[in-house]
Amino acid sequence: MITPHSEKKLFLVDAYALIFRAYYAFIKNPRINTKGMNTSAVFGFTNALLEVIRSEQPTHLAVVFDPPGPTLRNEQFEDYKANRDETPEDIKLSVPWIVKILEGMRIPVLQAPGFEADDLIGCLAKRAEKEGFDVFMMTPDKDFAQLVTDKIRMFRPGRGGNPASVWGPEEVRERYGLEDPKQVIDLLGLMGDSADNIPGVPGVGEKTAIKFLQAYGSMEGLYEHVHELKGKMKEKVEANRELAFLSRELATIVLDIDFDEDFPAMALEPANVEMLAPVLEELEFRTLSRRILGDVSPSAAAPGASANPAPRPTSNSQDSEGQLSMFDAAMDVAPAISTLAALDADKVKYDLVDAAAGMKALVKTLTQTKRFAFDTETSGLNAMEASLVGMSFSAEAHTGSYVPVSPDTWPAIRDIFKPLLEDPKLTIVGQNLKYDGKIMARHGVDLSQANLEDTMVAHYLLEPDQPHGMDALAQAFLDYQCIPITDLLGKKGKNQKSMADIPPAEVVNYACEDADITLQLADVLIPKLKEEGLTALFRDVEMPLLSVLMNMELEGVALDTAHLAQFSDTLAQELDALLQSIQGHAGVPFNVDSPKQLGDVLFEHLEIPAKVKKTKTGQYPTSEAVLSKLKDKHPIVGEVLEYRKLKKLRSTYVEPLPSLLHPETGRVHTTYMQVVAATGRLSSKDPNLQNIPIRTAQGREIRKAFVPRSANHVLVAADYSQVELRIAAAMSQEEGLIEAFQKGEDIHAATAAKVFGVPLDDVSREQRSQAKAVNFGILYGQGAFGLAENLGISRKEAKAIIEAYHSQFSGLEAFTQTCVAQAREAGYATTLLGRRRPLPDIHSNNAVVRAFAERNAVNTPIQGSAADIIKVAMIEVAGEMKGMESKLIMQVHDELVVDAVESELDDVKALLVRCMERAVKLSVPLDVEVSHGQTWLEAH
């Protein structure tokens, strides 16, 4: 027991937090019963609940769920939690079963319409505190730290082999360095919360937010002293005041819900055998059933049968037979959770190598083995700033060598290891080698010269939708629990140490284990790639690409910060003008950023005619989807939408971009994420280049800020033209599309000519626009309703256009049907180069979920093949540019950008077209448009 004994101990369980953890704990080995149901979430949740009842012995317990539909925060901020993935279908199907089990165990199931589980738990916790309860909020969610008092604590379930923990006021103070747990609300307001898509102040992370609160106490205190801040930080904090306070409001747990609590009903009671036994039998939880109910069978549990369940355990009956018969200590949990192996010093040979003679001997041994694992230990996570602290190597399972490094010793150590690490005849195995490669490059060693095997990338190809971190892979494939980094550095927070602070002798086991486990993982994953036919994609595309991306990230791109500052001022003026106009239209003062006040002004004060109703929380919906349909009803609506767009542009891009400039290079070094998108597409962060807007004039001003690195350079942009449609034509062998592409015709005009039955020269602009929408819409499963919405036409007209399209391009329709059929049979979709995307939901009983998987069955071969093509092109371009002063610096969607010296401009443009057009041979030509300019906008 880690919670104190109490006569009134209430556990409030955050249902979905526990359900999601249970589901993903079994993700590698899901529990599937004979009916084909994935029972992982139900089983894991029930086990976790029983374990906490057994070990912590609460007297009272309730499980709190989020309600269906939107909540108060969705009305306050339409993008709240918008970044979250769709809940897996198996979890949706599990929830009713979990509720049945809870009902059978006589545990109250609670929810409050319009309010999240966080709010109801907080409300109940505060009321229970007044009733004399010791309250434990069972959740890993850091938001709950704001509620912690001496009588209300967090019970954080264990994970990944780590034990559960309890957070009281002292633990919260230690974790965040704040005097009062209530300051966590202000902390979240400033730093935001990516899990819930709460924005916070752009550019302010946890460390900076804590510093502000330590100095000023609160957000109000910060803004009272904002004049004391300096430079860009002052500008960011000032410019985002409203966003900060909105974020704080979103992060604040609501404590005044109109909810009738019934604490006596939360007292633990004996299970209802008649109700529970058949449920456990249906789920095929036979062992669990015996542990909860003893030997009661479903038939014995029929209505009227006397089951005589064990009496409800009391706080002083820890050893009672009833306690053990209901909640036995031995939980039937999957091996991946409870029986993982960990480091056994007697079974490994990990060495500290800190003398030159030992280093030279190690290099000789590694050279002879031809293949070894390599890992770096560094002073931080930012590869463009961190210092090298040490290197670890492993050439054989259960062995490892750690070489500590300091700024003084590195020059000599580099001379010893550089020939080894740059040897093209050797293979270097790593986990996230792009990070290690950037660290080593900044320290004078080029890993890209060697043959690389990255276990993270290998696993991404095998299971693109699963986690690829080493800890998760070690658990899944080796049944092994790695040493937590917190064992060396301490808990996260201001007091956490840096690896540079740890004596080398204490780092040896951790560092050597990293290299050792990485090698063992490679020995499992690389053969699996061969079994699945993915070796060529791994060795010929993804591994060479890793080196290309590494060099692009190291190179970076220059920014015109003066332009951004000027544009920020322009946007500020436009926003002020819009605010004045909006207030003028309203005729009453109000906060435009408040959804509630905006709704009241639009629908009550101005009485804009619209079929909108207040939600359960008493607010009118004011999302973009709602307001976009009302633009013609009143001029204020369009201005509100424009205001929101410009404010988001300023806070998301214009203000944060300068803060990303590297202090030494003066350039922005984005990070390309190679193992995220299931289709194979690349994404990026810090900044997210893919999301930089291009369709509006204001959005294009962002691209104008990306410039060459010096006066005698220009930016060259090469973009595939209609690559996805060309891929679809080639894969479907649709003759009409192939012919148009081979003739070099305007594909959308050619499509319109066929669909509308008019000569090519007589196609109107409207017809071409409609054909373009159909070309891209139907390709990804858009029906008549979606096309009608997109084009602003009737559903009948849209249906007629689609039917005409299918009639003229029947090969494309047959192709989409074939894609779905093949995915149903194989369980995955494939690209031109053999990349696979698992589609488990393609057999879902839920029509909506199944339809989404079917769209992905068509989308993946096309989008994924486009990703394959541009990756091959990047490798070709980088190869031909070796030795040139010009550098490949960006990849965005279907576009490559080169920072070119003017003397090489013609050669660069020619090689871009040549390499991109020949990347993959299709039955239709790949067309590349290339241009150049003094900014990215000019070059596009």
MOKA-V506350 format. One record per helix or strand. SS is the DSSP state (H for helix, E for strand). FROM is the first residue (numbers start at 0). TO is the last residue. If there is no record, write none. Layout:
BEGIN
SS	FROM	TO
SS	FROM	TO
END
This chain:
BEGIN
E	8	13
H	14	24
E	31	31
E	37	37
H	39	55
E	59	63
H	71	75
H	88	103
E	107	109
E	111	111
E	114	114
H	116	129
E	133	137
H	141	146
E	151	155
E	158	158
E	161	161
E	164	166
H	168	175
H	182	190
E	192	192
H	193	195
E	197	197
H	205	215
H	218	223
H	225	227
H	230	238
H	240	250
H	262	265
E	266	266
H	272	282
H	285	292
H	320	325
H	334	337
E	340	340
H	344	346
E	348	351
H	355	368
E	370	377
E	387	393
E	398	403
H	406	420
E	426	429
H	432	441
H	446	448
E	450	453
H	454	461
H	469	477
E	479	479
H	485	488
H	498	500
H	503	530
H	534	554
E	556	558
H	560	585
H	594	604
E	613	613
E	619	619
H	623	627
H	634	659
E	660	660
E	666	667
E	670	672
E	682	684
H	688	690
H	696	703
E	705	706
E	712	719
H	722	731
H	734	741
H	746	755
H	759	761
H	764	778
H	783	790
H	794	807
H	809	825
E	827	829
E	835	837
H	839	842
H	846	879
E	886	891
E	894	900
H	901	916
E	927	932
E	934	934
H	935	938
END
